[in-house]
Amino acid sequence: MQLTCAEPCLSLPMPQEQYAHRSTMQTSEGPQVYKVGIYGWRKRCLYFFVLLLMILILVNLAMTIWILKVMNFTIDGMGNLRITDKGLKLEGDSEFLKPLYAKEIRSRPGNPLYFQSARNVTVNILNEKTKVLTRLVTGPQAVEAHSQKFEVKTLSGKLLFSADDNEVVVGAERLRVLGAEGTVFPKSIETPNVRADPFKELRLESPTRALVMEAPKGIEINAEAGSLKATCRTELRLESKDGEITLNSAKIKLPNLPQGSSSSAGSRQKIYELCVCPNGRLFLSQAGASSTCQINTSVCL
C-alpha cells in the first residue's frame, strides 16, 4: 500500500500480517462500492409526500382564487364595500352583527337610508368617559328617548315642541286633539285660548274633581253661533269680589224659582214679584197692590 502526499508526509510502517490479510481480501472479493442516497420504499414514500404537497398547494391556490372571485376583492375594496377618499362606501343591504362605530352615516344622494332590526335599534351618544348622555331606542312596543331635554323644531329653527324635567312647551300656533275622548290633564294647564274646531262642540269636564278657571285679567266665554250651557249637581256660584255680575239679555228666565204662599186664595193672576232673602235666595211672590215679599218670608227659612 502506497500513500502519495503533495508535501512531505510521514509514512508509518504496517505490520506484515495486516498487510497480507488485506491483500488477500482485496484479491478474493474485489473492490467494494458504497451507495449514497434513498432507495427502496423510503424513496417511494418521499415521492408520494412531495406529490401530495404539490396537490395541496394547487388546491389551496385554487380556493384562494375562488374566494377572491366570489368576494369580489379589488384594489378599491371588497364586494359592496368600497374604499374612497372620504371613507367607506357600502352599496346594497348590509348586516352588522356587532356594534358599529362611525362618525357619519349617510345614504347616496337621492336615495333613502333604512335601519332595520329584528328587535330594536338603539342610538347612543357618549361622552369622553364613554358615559351615555343621550339614547334613542326604537323597539317593537314603543319609541323611547332618554335625554336631559327633547326638542322638535322646524327647518327655520322655530320651536314646535320641547320637554324637560320642569315643563313641556308646545310652540305651534294651534294644538289639535283628535281623540274621541278628548285629552286628560292630571294637573293644571295654562293656555291663552281654548276652542273647538268649527261646527264642533267644546266641553270642559272634571268627572270626579273640581274645574277651576283662573285668569288675572278676566275670563271670556263666548258662543257666537250657539248656546252656552253650564250644568252642575249641587250649586252653581257666580261670585265677584270687587266688581259686579251683569246679565245682559233681552230675556232672562228663571223657571224653577220657589213660590211663596198666595195672599188671596181666590186670586189666579200670573203676575209675580221677584223677592230676595237675606241669605241671597230668590223666590217668587204673587204680586199685589203693594209688595208681598214680607208675607212669604217663610221661603227664606
C-alpha positions in Angstrom: 0.0 0.0 0.0 1.4 3.4 -1.0 0.4 6.9 0.3 1.2 9.8 -2.0 1.4 13.3 -0.5 1.8 16.6 -2.2 4.1 17.6 0.6 6.5 15.5 2.6 4.5 13.3 4.8 5.1 10.8 7.5 5.0 7.2 6.4 4.1 4.6 9.0 5.2 1.1 8.7 2.4 -1.5 8.6 2.7 -4.9 10.1 3.3 -7.6 7.7 0.4 -9.8 8.9 -2.2 -7.0 8.5 -0.9 -6.1 5.0 -1.0 -9.7 3.9 -4.6 -10.1 5.2 -6.0 -7.0 3.4 -4.2 -8.0 0.2 -5.8 -11.4 0.4 -9.4 -9.9 0.9 -9.0 -7.4 -2.0 -7.8 -10.2 -4.3 -10.6 -12.6 -3.3 -13.7 -10.2 -3.1 -12.7 -7.4 -5.5 -13.3 -3.6 -4.9 -16.3 -2.7 -2.6 -18.8 0.1 -3.8 -20.8 2.1 -1.1 -24.2 3.5 -2.4 -25.2 7.0 -1.3 -29.0 8.2 -1.3 -32.5 6.9 -0.5 -33.7 3.8 -2.2 -36.5 1.3 -1.9 -39.7 2.1 0.0 -38.3 5.2 1.5 -37.8 6.8 -1.9 -41.4 5.9 -2.9 -42.8 7.5 0.3 -40.8 10.6 -0.3 -42.1 11.0 -3.9 -45.7 10.4 -2.6 -45.4 13.1 0.1 -43.9 15.6 -2.5 -46.8 14.8 -4.9 -49.3 15.2 -2.1 -47.8 18.6 -1.1 -48.0 19.8 -4.6 -51.7 18.8 -4.8 -52.4 20.6 -1.6 -50.6 23.7 -2.9 -52.7 23.7 -6.1 -55.9 23.2 -4.2 -55.1 26.0 -1.8 -54.2 28.3 -4.6 -57.5 27.4 -6.4 -59.5 28.0 -3.2 -57.8 31.4 -2.7 -58.6 32.5 -6.3 -62.2 31.3 -5.9 -62.6 33.2 -2.6 -61.2 36.4 -4.2 -63.5 35.9 -7.1 -66.6 35.3 -5.0 -65.9 38.1 -2.5 -65.1 40.4 -5.4 -61.8 41.6 -4.0 -60.4 44.5 -6.0 -57.9 47.3 -5.4 -60.8 49.6 -4.3 -62.4 47.3 -1.8 -64.3 44.1 -1.3 -67.8 43.2 -2.6 -70.2 46.1 -2.0 -67.6 47.8 0.2 -65.5 50.4 -1.5 -62.7 52.4 0.0 -62.8 56.1 -1.2 -61.0 59.2 -0.2 -63.9 60.3 2.1 -64.2 56.9 3.8 -66.0 53.6 3.2 -68.8 53.3 0.7 -71.3 50.4 1.1 -73.8 49.6 -1.6 -76.8 47.4 -1.1 -78.2 45.8 2.1 -75.7 45.2 4.9 -75.9 43.3 8.2 -73.9 44.2 11.3 -73.6 41.5 14.0 -71.7 43.7 16.4 -71.8 47.4 17.3 -70.9 49.9 14.6 -68.8 52.9 15.4 -68.8 55.7 12.8 -68.5 59.5 12.7 -71.1 59.9 9.9 -73.6 57.5 8.2 -75.4 58.8 5.1 -77.0 57.4 2.0 -76.3 58.2 -1.6 -77.8 61.5 -2.9 -81.4 60.9 -3.8 -81.7 57.6 -2.0 -83.3 56.9 1.4 -81.4 55.4 4.4 -83.1 52.4 6.2 -82.3 51.0 9.6 -83.9 47.6 10.1 -83.6 45.2 13.1 -85.5 42.1 14.3 -85.7 43.6 17.9 -84.8 47.2 18.3 -82.5 50.0 17.0 -80.5 51.9 19.7 -78.6 55.1 19.1 -76.3 56.2 22.0 -74.4 59.5 22.4 -71.4 59.0 24.6 -69.0 61.5 26.3 -65.3 61.2 26.6 -65.7 58.8 29.5 -67.9 56.5 27.5 -71.0 57.5 29.6 -74.3 57.6 27.8 -75.6 61.1 27.5 -78.5 60.6 25.1 -80.2 57.4 24.0 -82.8 56.7 21.3 -84.4 53.3 21.4 -86.9 52.2 18.7 -88.5 48.9 19.7 -91.5 46.8 18.8 -93.6 48.3 21.6 -92.5 51.9 21.8 -90.0 54.6 20.8 -88.0 55.9 23.8 -85.8 58.9 24.0 -83.6 59.4 27.1 -82.0 62.8 27.4 -82.0 65.9 29.5 -84.2 67.8 27.0 -86.2 66.8 24.0 -86.9 69.4 21.2 -88.7 69.4 17.9 -88.0 72.3 15.5 -88.9 73.3 12.0 -86.4 73.8 9.2 -86.3 77.5 10.0 -85.4 76.8 13.6 -88.8 77.6 15.2 -89.6 75.5 18.3 -92.6 73.3 17.9 -92.3 71.0 21.0 -90.0 70.9 24.0 -89.9 68.7 27.1 -87.7 68.5 30.1 -88.0 67.9 33.8 -89.6 71.2 34.6 -92.1 71.8 31.8 -93.5 70.8 28.4 -93.7 73.6 25.8 -95.8 73.4 22.7 -94.6 76.2 20.3 -97.1 75.6 17.5 -99.8 78.1 16.9 -102.6 75.5 17.3 -102.7 72.3 19.3 -105.4 69.9 18.0 -106.6 66.9 20.0 -108.3 64.4 17.7 -109.2 61.7 20.2 -112.8 60.7 20.7 -112.5 61.2 24.5 -110.5 64.4 24.2 -107.5 64.9 26.3 -106.9 64.4 30.1 -104.7 66.8 32.1 -103.9 65.3 35.6 -102.8 68.8 36.8 -103.2 72.4 35.7 -102.9 73.7 32.2 -102.0 77.2 31.1 -103.2 78.5 27.7 -104.4 81.8 26.3 -107.2 80.2 24.2 -109.3 77.1 24.4 -111.7 76.5 21.4 -113.2 73.7 19.4 -113.0 73.2 15.6 -115.7 74.8 13.5 -119.1 73.1 13.9 -117.7 71.1 16.8 -118.7 71.3 20.5 -116.3 72.3 23.2 -116.7 70.6 26.5 -114.7 71.2 29.7 -115.4 68.5 32.3 -114.0 67.2 35.5 -115.7 63.9 36.3 -114.6 63.5 39.9 -113.0 66.8 41.0 -113.5 70.5 40.6 -112.9 72.5 37.5 -111.2 75.8 38.2 -110.5 78.5 35.6 -108.3 81.4 36.7 -107.0 84.5 34.9 -105.6 87.7 36.3 -107.3 89.9 33.7 -110.6 88.1 33.2 -112.2 85.0 31.6 -114.3 85.3 28.5 -116.7 82.6 27.4 -118.2 83.3 24.0 -120.5 81.2 21.8 -121.1 83.2 18.6 -123.4 80.8 16.8 -124.9 78.7 19.6 -125.9 78.5 23.2 -123.8 78.3 26.4 -124.8 75.7 29.0 -123.4 75.2 32.5 -124.7 72.2 34.5 -123.8 71.1 38.0 -125.3 68.7 40.5 -125.3 70.8 43.7 -124.5 74.5 43.4 -123.6 76.9 40.6 -122.0 80.0 42.1 -121.2 83.3 40.4 -119.0 85.4 42.6 -117.4 88.8 42.1 -115.2 90.1 44.9 -114.7 93.7 43.9 -117.0 94.2 40.8 -120.4 93.2 39.7 -122.2 90.4 37.8 -124.1 91.6 34.7 -126.8 89.6 33.0 -127.3 91.4 29.7 -130.0 89.8 27.6 -133.4 90.6 26.1 -134.9 87.8 28.1 -133.8 86.3 31.4 -135.7 83.2 32.5 -135.7 81.6 36.0 -138.3 78.9 35.5 -137.8 76.8 38.7 -137.8 79.5 41.4 -139.8 78.6 44.5 -143.1 80.4 45.0 -144.4 81.9 48.2 -147.9 81.2 49.5 -150.7 83.2 47.9 -152.1 86.1 49.8 -155.5 85.6 48.4 -157.0 82.2 47.9 -159.3 83.2 45.0 -156.7 85.1 43.1 -155.3 83.3 40.0 -153.3 86.0 38.4 -149.9 85.0 36.8 -148.0 88.1 37.8 -145.3 87.6 40.4 -142.9 89.7 42.3 -139.2 88.7 42.5 -138.0 88.7 46.1 -134.6 88.2 47.6 -134.0 86.6 51.0 -131.3 88.0 53.4 -129.2 84.9 52.5 -129.4 85.8 48.8 -132.0 83.3 47.9 -134.5 84.3 45.2 -138.2 83.4 45.2 -141.5 84.5 43.6 -144.3 86.0 45.4 -147.7 86.7 43.9 -147.9 90.4 43.1 -150.4 92.6 44.9 -151.3 96.2 45.4 -148.1 96.5 47.5 -145.1 94.3 48.0 -145.9 90.8 49.1 -142.3 89.7 49.8 -142.7 90.2 53.6 -145.7 87.9 53.7 -143.8 85.0 52.2 -140.6 85.2 54.3 -141.1 81.5 55.3 -139.5 80.6 52.0 -136.2 82.0 53.2 -136.0 79.6 56.2 
